[in-house]
Amino acid sequence: MRGISHPRSSGLSAALAALLLGAAAGCVRVPTAEEQSKIVTRLITATANGQTLLRWETRPGLEYTVLWASRFTAAEWKPLENAIKLRGTGEPIELKIPEDPNRPRTYKLLAVPRPTSSKR
């Protein structure tokens, strides 16, 4: 008896083949060590009633700076006042920023390792 010619096993064989082909095509992927070591921080923004709420999770050993630009010409990013070199503690940071509805902004987050101090 051949497994693939049996009516009951042909559906199972097809499903198994699809699973294996999907895995080979990249549907199942394990991140590399380099990808796992990258700093991944998601900046969540919500705008309502004339203000924008910015929120993100922090990691100890990192500094965060919020950058802003005009929503329609994001070629020139500027640091957001009072949101420069904020120390990561492992706790989330939340900022409320007044918005001018006639001048919409877009935001992005810059995360860099904190410089270590060395005594000479």
C-alpha positions in Angstrom: 0.0 0.0 0.0 1.4 3.4 -1.0 0.7 6.3 1.4 0.0 8.9 -1.2 -2.4 6.8 -3.3 -4.6 6.0 -0.3 -7.7 8.3 -0.3 -7.5 9.1 3.4 -3.8 9.9 3.5 -3.7 12.0 0.3 -5.2 15.0 2.1 -2.7 14.6 5.0 0.2 14.2 2.5 -0.9 17.4 0.7 -1.1 19.3 4.0 2.3 18.1 5.1 3.8 19.0 1.7 2.3 22.5 1.9 3.6 22.9 5.4 7.1 21.9 4.4 7.1 24.0 1.2 5.8 27.0 3.2 8.6 26.6 5.7 11.2 26.3 2.9 9.8 29.4 1.3 10.4 31.5 4.4 7.0 31.4 6.1 8.5 30.1 9.3 11.6 32.1 10.2 13.8 32.3 13.2 15.6 35.7 13.8 19.4 35.7 13.6 21.5 36.6 16.6 22.3 39.9 15.0 18.6 40.7 14.5 17.8 39.7 18.1 20.5 42.1 19.4 19.1 45.1 17.5 17.3 47.8 19.5 13.6 47.5 18.6 11.4 50.1 20.2 7.9 50.9 19.0 6.7 54.5 19.4 2.9 54.6 19.8 1.2 57.8 18.9 -2.5 58.9 19.3 -3.9 62.3 18.5 -7.2 63.6 19.9 -8.6 66.9 21.2 -5.6 69.0 20.2 -2.9 66.9 21.7 -0.8 63.9 20.8 0.1 61.1 23.2 3.5 59.5 22.7 4.3 56.3 24.5 7.1 53.7 24.4 8.7 51.0 26.5 12.3 51.8 27.6 15.3 49.6 28.3 18.0 50.4 30.9 21.3 51.5 29.3 19.6 53.4 26.5 18.8 57.1 25.9 15.8 58.2 23.9 15.2 61.3 21.9 11.9 62.1 20.2 12.3 63.7 16.7 9.5 65.6 14.9 8.9 66.9 11.4 6.0 68.4 9.4 3.8 65.5 8.5 3.9 66.3 4.8 7.6 67.2 4.5 9.5 64.9 6.8 12.8 65.7 5.3 14.1 67.8 8.2 13.8 66.1 11.6 14.2 68.2 14.7 14.5 67.1 18.4 11.4 67.7 20.4 12.0 70.1 23.3 12.0 68.3 26.7 12.4 64.9 25.0 16.1 64.8 24.4 18.4 62.1 25.9 15.7 60.6 28.2 17.1 57.8 30.2 15.7 54.3 29.8 14.7 52.6 33.1 12.7 49.6 31.9 9.5 51.5 32.5 7.4 53.1 29.8 7.6 56.8 29.0 4.5 58.8 28.1 4.5 62.3 26.8 1.5 64.6 26.0 2.2 67.2 23.3 -0.1 70.0 22.3 -0.9 69.9 18.6 -1.9 72.7 16.2 -4.5 71.1 13.9 -3.3 73.5 11.1 0.3 72.2 11.4 0.3 68.4 11.8 3.5 66.7 12.8 4.9 63.2 12.6 7.2 61.7 15.2 10.0 59.2 15.4 12.1 57.8 18.2 15.8 57.6 18.3 17.3 55.1 20.8 21.1 54.9 21.4 23.2 53.2 24.1 24.0 55.5 27.0 27.6 56.6 27.1 29.6 55.0 29.9 31.5 57.4 32.0 35.2 56.6 32.5 37.4 58.1 35.2 40.9 59.2 34.2 
